[in-house]
Protein backbone atom coordinates (compact mmCIF):
# COMPACT_ATOMS: atom_id res chain seq x y z
CA UNK A 1 0.00 0.00 0.00
CA UNK A 2 2.89 2.33 0.73
CA UNK A 3 4.21 2.02 -2.84
CA UNK A 4 0.83 3.04 -4.26
CA UNK A 5 0.77 6.12 -2.01
CA UNK A 6 4.28 7.10 -3.05
CA UNK A 7 3.37 6.64 -6.71
CA UNK A 8 0.39 8.90 -6.18
CA UNK A 9 2.72 11.57 -4.76
CA UNK A 10 5.01 11.30 -7.83
CA UNK A 11 2.03 11.56 -10.21
CA UNK A 12 0.78 14.69 -8.41
CA UNK A 13 4.18 16.40 -8.55
CA UNK A 14 5.82 15.24 -11.80
CA UNK A 15 3.25 13.23 -13.79
CA UNK A 16 2.40 9.68 -14.69
CA UNK A 17 5.52 9.25 -16.88
CA UNK A 18 7.76 9.27 -13.78
CA UNK A 19 5.56 6.92 -11.72
CA UNK A 20 8.07 4.03 -11.85
CA UNK A 21 10.76 6.07 -10.07
CA UNK A 22 8.89 5.46 -6.78
CA UNK A 23 9.92 1.76 -6.81
CA UNK A 24 13.62 2.74 -6.94
CA UNK A 25 13.56 5.55 -4.37
CA UNK A 26 11.69 3.47 -1.78
CA UNK A 27 14.90 1.57 -0.91
CA UNK A 28 16.40 1.85 2.57
CA UNK A 29 19.81 2.96 1.27
CA UNK A 30 20.49 5.86 -1.12
CA UNK A 31 20.45 4.89 -4.83
CA UNK A 32 22.94 6.10 -7.44
CA UNK A 33 21.40 8.50 -9.97
CA UNK A 34 23.11 6.69 -12.88
CA UNK A 35 21.45 3.39 -11.92
CA UNK A 36 18.08 5.20 -11.73
CA UNK A 37 18.60 6.64 -15.22
CA UNK A 38 19.60 3.21 -16.57
CA UNK A 39 16.56 1.42 -15.09
CA UNK A 40 14.11 4.11 -16.23
CA UNK A 41 15.75 4.21 -19.70
CA UNK A 42 16.27 7.97 -19.43
CA UNK A 43 19.26 10.29 -19.78
CA UNK A 44 21.02 11.51 -16.67
CA UNK A 45 19.72 15.06 -17.23
CA UNK A 46 16.09 13.85 -17.50
CA UNK A 47 16.39 11.84 -14.29
CA UNK A 48 17.99 14.78 -12.52
CA UNK A 49 15.17 17.11 -13.60
CA UNK A 50 12.61 14.67 -12.11
CA UNK A 51 14.60 14.34 -8.90
CA UNK A 52 15.04 18.12 -8.57
CA UNK A 53 11.27 18.65 -8.96
CA UNK A 54 10.62 16.18 -6.14
CA UNK A 55 13.39 17.67 -3.97
CA UNK A 56 11.79 21.15 -4.27
CA UNK A 57 9.01 19.80 -2.03
CA UNK A 58 11.59 18.27 0.35
CA UNK A 59 10.40 14.71 -0.30
CA UNK A 60 13.80 13.19 -1.16
CA UNK A 61 17.24 13.33 0.45
CA UNK A 62 20.55 13.16 -1.40
CA UNK A 63 24.15 12.25 -0.57
CA UNK A 64 27.10 13.48 -2.63
CA UNK A 65 30.19 11.30 -3.14
CA UNK A 66 33.35 11.98 -5.12
CA UNK A 67 34.61 9.43 -7.63
CA UNK A 68 38.32 8.89 -6.90
CA UNK A 69 39.18 7.74 -10.43
CA UNK A 70 37.21 10.25 -12.54
CA UNK A 71 37.14 13.13 -10.05
CA UNK A 72 33.50 14.20 -10.42
CA UNK A 73 30.67 14.03 -7.90
CA UNK A 74 27.80 11.58 -8.08
CA UNK A 75 24.53 11.91 -6.15
CA UNK A 76 22.64 9.16 -4.34
CA UNK A 77 18.90 9.64 -3.77
CA UNK A 78 16.27 8.25 -1.44
CA UNK A 79 12.62 8.95 -0.47
CA UNK A 80 11.84 10.67 2.81
CA UNK A 81 8.76 8.49 3.38
CA UNK A 82 7.31 10.35 6.35
CA UNK A 83 7.51 13.69 4.53
CA UNK A 84 5.86 12.14 1.46
CA UNK A 85 3.00 10.85 3.58
CA UNK A 86 2.61 14.23 5.31
CA UNK A 87 2.50 15.95 1.90
CA UNK A 88 -0.18 13.55 0.67
CA UNK A 89 -2.18 13.95 3.88
CA UNK A 90 -2.26 17.74 3.50
CA UNK A 91 -3.53 17.40 -0.09
CA UNK A 92 -6.22 14.93 0.99
CA UNK A 93 -7.40 17.23 3.78
CA UNK A 94 -7.61 20.13 1.34
CA UNK A 95 -9.63 18.07 -1.17
CA UNK A 96 -11.96 16.83 1.59
CA UNK A 97 -12.54 20.39 2.74
CA UNK A 98 -13.36 21.53 -0.83
CA UNK A 99 -15.84 18.68 -1.42
CA UNK A 100 -17.59 19.33 1.91
CA UNK A 101 -18.04 22.98 0.94
CA UNK A 102 -19.47 21.98 -2.47
CA UNK A 103 -21.97 19.58 -0.86
CA UNK A 104 -23.17 22.30 1.55
CA UNK A 105 -23.49 24.78 -1.30
CA UNK A 106 -25.54 22.35 -3.44
CA UNK A 107 -27.82 21.53 -0.52
CA UNK A 108 -28.49 25.13 0.52
CA UNK A 109 -28.50 27.06 -2.80
CA UNK A 110 -30.54 26.76 -6.03
CA UNK A 111 -28.82 26.40 -9.42
CA UNK A 112 -30.31 26.92 -12.91
CA UNK A 113 -29.44 25.13 -16.15
CA UNK A 114 -29.82 25.82 -19.87
CA UNK A 115 -30.44 22.34 -21.33
CA UNK A 116 -29.51 23.31 -24.89
CA UNK A 117 -26.16 24.99 -24.03
CA UNK A 118 -25.57 22.93 -20.87
CA UNK A 119 -24.84 26.18 -19.06
CA UNK A 120 -25.17 26.30 -15.29
CA UNK A 121 -25.69 29.54 -13.33
CA UNK A 122 -26.44 30.52 -9.77
CA UNK A 123 -29.58 32.16 -8.48
CA UNK A 124 -28.15 35.71 -8.48
CA UNK A 125 -26.79 35.41 -12.04
CA UNK A 126 -30.11 33.97 -13.26
CA UNK A 127 -31.94 37.00 -11.81
CA UNK A 128 -29.56 39.38 -13.62
CA UNK A 129 -30.08 37.51 -16.94
CA UNK A 130 -33.88 37.43 -16.34
CA UNK A 131 -33.76 33.58 -16.30
CA UNK A 132 -32.93 33.48 -20.03
CA UNK A 133 -29.76 32.21 -21.73
CA UNK A 134 -27.72 34.85 -23.55
CA UNK A 135 -26.48 32.43 -26.21
CA UNK A 136 -29.63 30.59 -27.28
CA UNK A 137 -32.43 32.55 -25.56
CA UNK A 138 -33.95 29.49 -23.85
CA UNK A 139 -35.40 29.78 -20.36
CA UNK A 140 -33.34 28.42 -17.47
CA UNK A 141 -34.62 25.43 -15.56
CA UNK A 142 -33.98 24.54 -11.96
CA UNK A 143 -31.20 21.95 -11.77
CA UNK A 144 -31.61 18.79 -9.69
CA UNK A 145 -28.50 18.56 -7.48
CA UNK A 146 -29.27 15.15 -5.94
CA UNK A 147 -27.09 13.17 -8.43
CA UNK A 148 -24.18 15.58 -8.09
CA UNK A 149 -24.43 15.51 -4.29
CA UNK A 150 -24.30 11.68 -4.35
CA UNK A 151 -21.17 11.74 -6.53
CA UNK A 152 -19.53 14.28 -4.24
CA UNK A 153 -20.38 12.17 -1.20
CA UNK A 154 -18.81 9.10 -2.88
CA UNK A 155 -15.63 11.04 -3.59
CA UNK A 156 -15.66 12.32 -0.02
CA UNK A 157 -16.00 8.77 1.37
CA UNK A 158 -13.13 7.60 -0.86
CA UNK A 159 -10.84 10.45 0.22
CA UNK A 160 -11.58 9.83 3.90
CA UNK A 161 -10.74 6.15 3.49
CA UNK A 162 -7.45 7.07 1.79
CA UNK A 163 -6.72 9.51 4.63
CA UNK A 164 -7.14 6.70 7.19
CA UNK A 165 -4.66 4.54 5.23
CA UNK A 166 -2.16 7.42 5.12
CA UNK A 167 -2.53 7.94 8.89
CA UNK A 168 -1.84 4.24 9.53
CA UNK A 169 1.24 4.28 7.29
CA UNK A 170 2.45 7.42 9.05
CA UNK A 171 2.14 5.72 12.44
CA UNK A 172 4.16 2.75 11.13
CA UNK A 173 6.85 5.02 9.71
CA UNK A 174 7.04 6.99 12.95
CA UNK A 175 7.53 3.72 14.85
CA UNK A 176 10.38 2.73 12.50
CA UNK A 177 12.02 6.15 12.91
CA UNK A 178 11.68 5.98 16.71
CA UNK A 179 13.40 2.58 16.74
CA UNK A 180 16.25 3.99 14.64
CA UNK A 181 16.57 6.97 16.96
CA UNK A 182 16.61 4.71 20.03
CA UNK A 183 19.36 2.59 18.48
CA UNK A 184 21.39 5.72 17.67
CA UNK A 185 20.85 7.11 21.17
CA UNK A 186 21.95 3.80 22.70
CA UNK A 187 25.10 3.86 20.56
CA UNK A 188 25.87 7.43 21.63
CA UNK A 189 25.22 6.56 25.30
CA UNK A 190 27.43 3.49 25.04
CA UNK A 191 30.24 5.56 23.49
CA UNK A 192 29.95 8.07 26.35
CA UNK A 193 30.04 5.30 28.96
CA UNK A 194 33.09 3.73 27.27
CA UNK A 195 34.87 7.09 27.30
CA UNK A 196 34.03 7.56 30.99
CA UNK A 197 35.34 4.05 31.77
CA UNK A 198 38.57 4.78 29.86
CA UNK A 199 39.13 8.06 31.70
CA UNK A 200 38.42 6.36 35.04
CA UNK A 201 40.89 3.56 34.21
CA UNK A 202 43.54 6.12 33.25
CA UNK A 203 42.99 7.99 36.52
CA UNK A 204 43.32 4.76 38.50
CA UNK A 205 46.52 3.86 36.66
CA UNK A 206 48.03 7.30 37.31
CA UNK A 207 46.96 7.11 40.96
CA UNK A 208 48.62 3.72 41.37
CA UNK A 209 51.83 5.07 39.86
CA UNK A 210 51.83 8.06 42.18
CA UNK A 211 51.10 5.82 45.19
CA UNK A 212 54.03 3.55 44.26
CA UNK A 213 56.34 6.55 43.88
CA UNK A 214 55.28 7.89 47.30
CA UNK A 215 55.89 4.48 48.92
CA UNK A 216 59.36 4.30 47.31
CA UNK A 217 60.23 7.77 48.57
CA UNK A 218 59.12 6.86 52.10
CA UNK A 219 61.17 3.68 52.06
CA UNK A 220 64.26 5.59 50.92
CA UNK A 221 63.80 8.12 53.76
CA UNK A 222 63.50 5.32 56.32
CA UNK A 223 66.77 3.77 55.13
CA UNK A 224 68.59 7.07 55.54
CA UNK A 225 67.19 7.83 59.01
CA UNK A 226 68.11 4.45 60.60
CA UNK A 227 69.94 4.65 63.98
CA UNK A 228 73.67 3.95 63.81
CA UNK A 229 74.78 0.62 65.28
CA UNK A 230 77.73 0.42 67.71
CA UNK A 231 80.88 -0.06 65.73
CA UNK A 232 83.22 -2.93 66.63
CA UNK A 233 86.20 -0.60 66.91
CA UNK A 234 89.07 -0.73 69.34
CA UNK A 235 88.36 0.02 73.03
CA UNK A 236 90.54 3.11 72.81
CA UNK A 237 88.34 4.58 70.14
CA UNK A 238 85.23 3.59 72.06
CA UNK A 239 86.56 5.34 75.14
CA UNK A 240 87.02 8.57 73.32
CA UNK A 241 84.23 10.91 73.90
CA UNK A 242 83.40 13.59 71.54
CA UNK A 243 83.90 17.03 72.87
CA UNK A 244 80.77 19.03 73.07
CA UNK A 245 80.63 21.50 70.26
CA UNK A 246 81.27 25.00 71.42
CA UNK A 247 78.44 27.29 71.00
CA UNK A 248 79.33 30.15 68.85
CA UNK A 249 78.91 33.38 70.79
CA UNK A 250 76.81 35.70 68.91
CA UNK A 251 77.96 39.23 69.40
CA UNK A 252 75.20 41.59 69.92
CA UNK A 253 75.43 44.54 67.74
CA UNK A 254 75.72 47.70 69.85
CA UNK A 255 74.53 50.78 68.27
CA UNK A 256 77.42 53.23 68.53
CA UNK A 257 76.61 56.79 69.34
CA UNK A 258 77.67 59.22 66.70
CA UNK A 259 80.98 60.85 67.59
CA UNK A 260 80.89 64.53 68.22
CA UNK A 261 82.96 66.52 65.87
CA UNK A 262 86.07 67.97 67.51
CA UNK A 263 86.07 71.71 67.57
CA UNK A 264 88.84 73.21 65.50
CA UNK A 265 89.56 75.90 68.11
CA UNK A 266 92.38 75.10 70.49
CA UNK A 267 91.45 74.81 74.11
CA UNK A 268 93.07 77.40 76.37
CA UNK A 269 95.96 75.96 78.30
CA UNK A 270 95.60 76.45 82.01
CA UNK A 271 98.63 77.86 83.76
CA UNK A 272 99.73 75.98 86.77
CA UNK A 273 99.50 78.05 89.94
CA UNK A 274 102.75 78.36 91.78
CA UNK A 275 102.56 77.10 95.24
CA UNK A 276 103.58 79.60 97.96
CA UNK A 277 105.01 76.85 100.00
CA UNK A 278 108.67 76.91 100.47
CA UNK A 279 110.34 74.85 97.91
CA UNK A 280 112.75 72.29 99.06
CA UNK A 281 115.42 73.56 96.75
CA UNK A 282 119.06 73.58 97.28
CA UNK A 283 120.55 76.08 99.82
CA UNK A 284 122.36 77.77 97.00
CA UNK A 285 119.15 78.54 95.17
CA UNK A 286 117.57 79.69 98.36
CA UNK A 287 120.46 82.00 99.07
CA UNK A 288 119.94 83.74 95.73
CA UNK A 289 117.92 86.77 96.08
CA UNK A 290 116.25 88.61 93.42
CA UNK A 291 117.83 91.78 92.42
C-alpha positions as semicolon CSV with decimal commas, in nm:
position;residue;x (nm);y (nm);z (nm)
1;X;0,000;0,000;0,000
2;X;0,289;0,233;0,073
3;X;0,421;0,202;-0,284
4;X;0,083;0,304;-0,426
5;X;0,077;0,612;-0,201
6;X;0,428;0,710;-0,305
7;X;0,337;0,664;-0,671
8;X;0,039;0,890;-0,618
9;X;0,272;1,157;-0,476
10;X;0,501;1,130;-0,783
11;X;0,203;1,156;-1,021
12;X;0,078;1,469;-0,841
13;X;0,418;1,640;-0,855
14;X;0,582;1,524;-1,180
15;X;0,325;1,323;-1,379
16;X;0,240;0,968;-1,469
17;X;0,552;0,925;-1,688
18;X;0,776;0,927;-1,378
19;X;0,556;0,692;-1,172
20;X;0,807;0,403;-1,185
21;X;1,076;0,607;-1,007
22;X;0,889;0,546;-0,678
23;X;0,992;0,176;-0,681
24;X;1,362;0,274;-0,694
25;X;1,356;0,555;-0,437
26;X;1,169;0,347;-0,178
27;X;1,490;0,157;-0,091
28;X;1,640;0,185;0,257
29;X;1,981;0,296;0,127
30;X;2,049;0,586;-0,112
31;X;2,045;0,489;-0,483
32;X;2,294;0,610;-0,744
33;X;2,140;0,850;-0,997
34;X;2,311;0,669;-1,288
35;X;2,145;0,339;-1,192
36;X;1,808;0,520;-1,173
37;X;1,860;0,664;-1,522
38;X;1,960;0,321;-1,657
39;X;1,656;0,142;-1,509
40;X;1,411;0,411;-1,623
41;X;1,575;0,421;-1,970
42;X;1,627;0,797;-1,943
43;X;1,926;1,029;-1,978
44;X;2,102;1,151;-1,667
45;X;1,972;1,506;-1,723
46;X;1,609;1,385;-1,750
47;X;1,639;1,184;-1,429
48;X;1,799;1,478;-1,252
49;X;1,517;1,711;-1,360
50;X;1,261;1,467;-1,211
51;X;1,460;1,434;-0,890
52;X;1,504;1,812;-0,857
53;X;1,127;1,865;-0,896
54;X;1,062;1,618;-0,614
55;X;1,339;1,767;-0,397
56;X;1,179;2,115;-0,427
57;X;0,901;1,980;-0,203
58;X;1,159;1,827;0,035
59;X;1,040;1,471;-0,030
60;X;1,380;1,319;-0,116
61;X;1,724;1,333;0,045
62;X;2,055;1,316;-0,140
63;X;2,415;1,225;-0,057
64;X;2,710;1,348;-0,263
65;X;3,019;1,130;-0,314
66;X;3,335;1,198;-0,512
67;X;3,461;0,943;-0,763
68;X;3,832;0,889;-0,690
69;X;3,918;0,774;-1,043
70;X;3,721;1,025;-1,254
71;X;3,714;1,313;-1,005
72;X;3,350;1,420;-1,042
73;X;3,067;1,403;-0,790
74;X;2,780;1,158;-0,808
75;X;2,453;1,191;-0,615
76;X;2,264;0,916;-0,434
77;X;1,890;0,964;-0,377
78;X;1,627;0,825;-0,144
79;X;1,262;0,895;-0,047
80;X;1,184;1,067;0,281
81;X;0,876;0,849;0,338
82;X;0,731;1,035;0,635
83;X;0,751;1,369;0,453
84;X;0,586;1,214;0,146
85;X;0,300;1,085;0,358
86;X;0,261;1,423;0,531
87;X;0,250;1,595;0,190
88;X;-0,018;1,355;0,067
89;X;-0,218;1,395;0,388
90;X;-0,226;1,774;0,350
91;X;-0,353;1,740;-0,009
92;X;-0,622;1,493;0,099
93;X;-0,740;1,723;0,378
94;X;-0,761;2,013;0,134
95;X;-0,963;1,807;-0,117
96;X;-1,196;1,683;0,159
97;X;-1,254;2,039;0,274
98;X;-1,336;2,153;-0,083
99;X;-1,584;1,868;-0,142
100;X;-1,759;1,933;0,191
101;X;-1,804;2,298;0,094
102;X;-1,947;2,198;-0,247
103;X;-2,197;1,958;-0,086
104;X;-2,317;2,230;0,155
105;X;-2,349;2,478;-0,130
106;X;-2,554;2,235;-0,344
107;X;-2,782;2,153;-0,052
108;X;-2,849;2,513;0,052
109;X;-2,850;2,706;-0,280
110;X;-3,054;2,676;-0,603
111;X;-2,882;2,640;-0,942
112;X;-3,031;2,692;-1,291
113;X;-2,944;2,513;-1,615
114;X;-2,982;2,582;-1,987
115;X;-3,044;2,234;-2,133
116;X;-2,951;2,331;-2,489
117;X;-2,616;2,499;-2,403
118;X;-2,557;2,293;-2,087
119;X;-2,484;2,618;-1,906
120;X;-2,517;2,630;-1,529
121;X;-2,569;2,954;-1,333
122;X;-2,644;3,052;-0,977
123;X;-2,958;3,216;-0,848
124;X;-2,815;3,571;-0,848
125;X;-2,679;3,541;-1,204
126;X;-3,011;3,397;-1,326
127;X;-3,194;3,700;-1,181
128;X;-2,956;3,938;-1,362
129;X;-3,008;3,751;-1,694
130;X;-3,388;3,743;-1,634
131;X;-3,376;3,358;-1,630
132;X;-3,293;3,348;-2,003
133;X;-2,976;3,221;-2,173
134;X;-2,772;3,485;-2,355
135;X;-2,648;3,243;-2,621
136;X;-2,963;3,059;-2,728
137;X;-3,243;3,255;-2,556
138;X;-3,395;2,949;-2,385
139;X;-3,540;2,978;-2,036
140;X;-3,334;2,842;-1,747
141;X;-3,462;2,543;-1,556
142;X;-3,398;2,454;-1,196
143;X;-3,120;2,195;-1,177
144;X;-3,161;1,879;-0,969
145;X;-2,850;1,856;-0,748
146;X;-2,927;1,515;-0,594
147;X;-2,709;1,317;-0,843
148;X;-2,418;1,558;-0,809
149;X;-2,443;1,551;-0,429
150;X;-2,430;1,168;-0,435
151;X;-2,117;1,174;-0,653
152;X;-1,953;1,428;-0,424
153;X;-2,038;1,217;-0,120
154;X;-1,881;0,910;-0,288
155;X;-1,563;1,104;-0,359
156;X;-1,566;1,232;-0,002
157;X;-1,600;0,877;0,137
158;X;-1,313;0,760;-0,086
159;X;-1,084;1,045;0,022
160;X;-1,158;0,983;0,390
161;X;-1,074;0,615;0,349
162;X;-0,745;0,707;0,179
163;X;-0,672;0,951;0,463
164;X;-0,714;0,670;0,719
165;X;-0,466;0,454;0,523
166;X;-0,216;0,742;0,512
167;X;-0,253;0,794;0,889
168;X;-0,184;0,424;0,953
169;X;0,124;0,428;0,729
170;X;0,245;0,742;0,905
171;X;0,214;0,572;1,244
172;X;0,416;0,275;1,113
173;X;0,685;0,502;0,971
174;X;0,704;0,699;1,295
175;X;0,753;0,372;1,485
176;X;1,038;0,273;1,250
177;X;1,202;0,615;1,291
178;X;1,168;0,598;1,671
179;X;1,340;0,258;1,674
180;X;1,625;0,399;1,464
181;X;1,657;0,697;1,696
182;X;1,661;0,471;2,003
183;X;1,936;0,259;1,848
184;X;2,139;0,572;1,767
185;X;2,085;0,711;2,117
186;X;2,195;0,380;2,270
187;X;2,510;0,386;2,056
188;X;2,587;0,743;2,163
189;X;2,522;0,656;2,530
190;X;2,743;0,349;2,504
191;X;3,024;0,556;2,349
192;X;2,995;0,807;2,635
193;X;3,004;0,530;2,896
194;X;3,309;0,373;2,727
195;X;3,487;0,709;2,730
196;X;3,403;0,756;3,099
197;X;3,534;0,405;3,177
198;X;3,857;0,478;2,986
199;X;3,913;0,806;3,170
200;X;3,842;0,636;3,504
201;X;4,089;0,356;3,421
202;X;4,354;0,612;3,325
203;X;4,299;0,799;3,652
204;X;4,332;0,476;3,850
205;X;4,652;0,386;3,666
206;X;4,803;0,730;3,731
207;X;4,696;0,711;4,096
208;X;4,862;0,372;4,137
209;X;5,183;0,507;3,986
210;X;5,183;0,806;4,218
211;X;5,110;0,582;4,519
212;X;5,403;0,355;4,426
213;X;5,634;0,655;4,388
214;X;5,528;0,789;4,730
215;X;5,589;0,448;4,892
216;X;5,936;0,430;4,731
217;X;6,023;0,777;4,857
218;X;5,912;0,686;5,210
219;X;6,117;0,368;5,206
220;X;6,426;0,559;5,092
221;X;6,380;0,812;5,376
222;X;6,350;0,532;5,632
223;X;6,677;0,377;5,513
224;X;6,859;0,707;5,554
225;X;6,719;0,783;5,901
226;X;6,811;0,445;6,060
227;X;6,994;0,465;6,398
228;X;7,367;0,395;6,381
229;X;7,478;0,062;6,528
230;X;7,773;0,042;6,771
231;X;8,088;-0,006;6,573
232;X;8,322;-0,293;6,663
233;X;8,620;-0,060;6,691
234;X;8,907;-0,073;6,934
235;X;8,836;0,002;7,303
236;X;9,054;0,311;7,281
237;X;8,834;0,458;7,014
238;X;8,523;0,359;7,206
239;X;8,656;0,534;7,514
240;X;8,702;0,857;7,332
241;X;8,423;1,091;7,390
242;X;8,340;1,359;7,154
243;X;8,390;1,703;7,287
244;X;8,077;1,903;7,307
245;X;8,063;2,150;7,026
246;X;8,127;2,500;7,142
247;X;7,844;2,729;7,100
248;X;7,933;3,015;6,885
249;X;7,891;3,338;7,079
250;X;7,681;3,570;6,891
251;X;7,796;3,923;6,940
252;X;7,520;4,159;6,992
253;X;7,543;4,454;6,774
254;X;7,572;4,770;6,985
255;X;7,453;5,078;6,827
256;X;7,742;5,323;6,853
257;X;7,661;5,679;6,934
258;X;7,767;5,922;6,670
259;X;8,098;6,085;6,759
260;X;8,089;6,453;6,822
261;X;8,296;6,652;6,587
262;X;8,607;6,797;6,751
263;X;8,607;7,171;6,757
264;X;8,884;7,321;6,550
265;X;8,956;7,590;6,811
266;X;9,238;7,510;7,049
267;X;9,145;7,481;7,411
268;X;9,307;7,740;7,637
269;X;9,596;7,596;7,830
270;X;9,560;7,645;8,201
271;X;9,863;7,786;8,376
272;X;9,973;7,598;8,677
273;X;9,950;7,805;8,994
274;X;10,275;7,836;9,178
275;X;10,256;7,710;9,524
276;X;10,358;7,960;9,796
277;X;10,501;7,685;10,000
278;X;10,867;7,691;10,047
279;X;11,034;7,485;9,791
280;X;11,275;7,229;9,906
281;X;11,542;7,356;9,675
282;X;11,906;7,358;9,728
283;X;12,055;7,608;9,982
284;X;12,236;7,777;9,700
285;X;11,915;7,854;9,517
286;X;11,757;7,969;9,836
287;X;12,046;8,200;9,907
288;X;11,994;8,374;9,573
289;X;11,792;8,677;9,608
290;X;11,625;8,861;9,342
291;X;11,783;9,178;9,242
